[in-house]
Structures are given as structure tokens and as C-alpha cells.
Amino acid sequence: MNILLKSEPLTVISIKSKTSAKMFDKLKIGDMIHLSIEVEYLGTSRGRSYAPYIKITNFFSGETTYKSFNQLISILRCFELQ
């Protein structure tokens, strides 16, 4: 079974602060990004689940990167998205 969870396209409407995170450091006002994650078993180690990674794609450049939920939250605070 192949299940893909996707966001709507998100447009950068302002940049609140700079970031050095891969791909996000190049975002400009007006750029559109897309978040997606495949629903799949990731496994465990010593009883703890591995962190799922979300694929982030810039529509205009085609560049992609992967971030965990915890990483993504702190990066997205640098931007205002619509």
C-alpha cells in the first residue's frame, strides 16, 4: 500500500529571520513549497521509534530537502506562509 500525505502549496509571504537550513536559506518572497511524507513503517531501536522525515520541495527551483517534524517546526518559524 502506498499512502502519501501532502500539504497544499505554501507561498512565502514574508521572511521573519534568516536560516542556514538547506534549501530554506535560498527561499524568497513569492516562492512556493510543498510538504509531503509517505506513510510507512520506519522501525525502532531499543524500543524507540525512528523519527519520520518530511520531504520539502521548492516548486520553482525543484530543490528538495528532508527534515524531521522537530527540525521543521523551528525552521518554519522563520517564515510567514500562506
N, C-alpha and C positions, 0 to 999 in steps of 0.2 A: 504494500500500500504506500502511495506517495502523496503526502499531505504537505502543502506549502502554505504557511501563513504569511500574508503580505500587508503592508501598510498602503494607504493611499499615497500618491505622490505628495511630498512635503516640500514647500518652497521656502527658501531662506529669505526672510523679510528684514532681518537685522542681525548684526553680529555684535553681541554684548561684550565679549572678550576674546582674545586670541587663544589658540590652542596649537600645540605641536603634534597633535594626533594625526597619524597618517590619513590622508585624503581630506580630512576636515580642515587641515591647515591651508588648503587651497580653495575652500568654498568661498563664493562671492554672493552678494545680494542678488537674488533672482535665480540662483542655481536651484535645481530640484533634486532631491534624494528620495530613495526608496528603501525601505527596510523589509527584510524577509528572513524567515527561518523555516527550515524543514523539520517536521515532526518526526523524530527518530530516537531510538534508544542510544544513549551516549555511554552507558556503562558506569561502573562505580570503582572506587578504590578505597579499601579499608572502611567500607560501609557508607562512604560519602559519594554522592552523585557528581559527575563531571559537570562543569558549567557549560550551558549551551551558548553558542556563538551566533550572533545575528549578522547577516550579510547586509552591508550598506553599499548602495550603488548610486553614483552621481550620474543622472540622466544625460547631462551634456558632455562630460568627458569620458564616460564609460568606465571610469576608475571604480574599483571596489575594494572594500576592506572588511574585516570581520572583527567584531567587538563583543565582549560578554555584556550581559544586562548591566552589571555594576559599572563597567567601563563606560558604556554608552550613556548612562544617566549623567555622569559628570561631564562628558563631552557635550551633550545636547544642551546643557545649561548655558553654554557659550553662545547659543543661537536662539533667535526667535523664529519659529517655524509656523507655517500656516498650511 
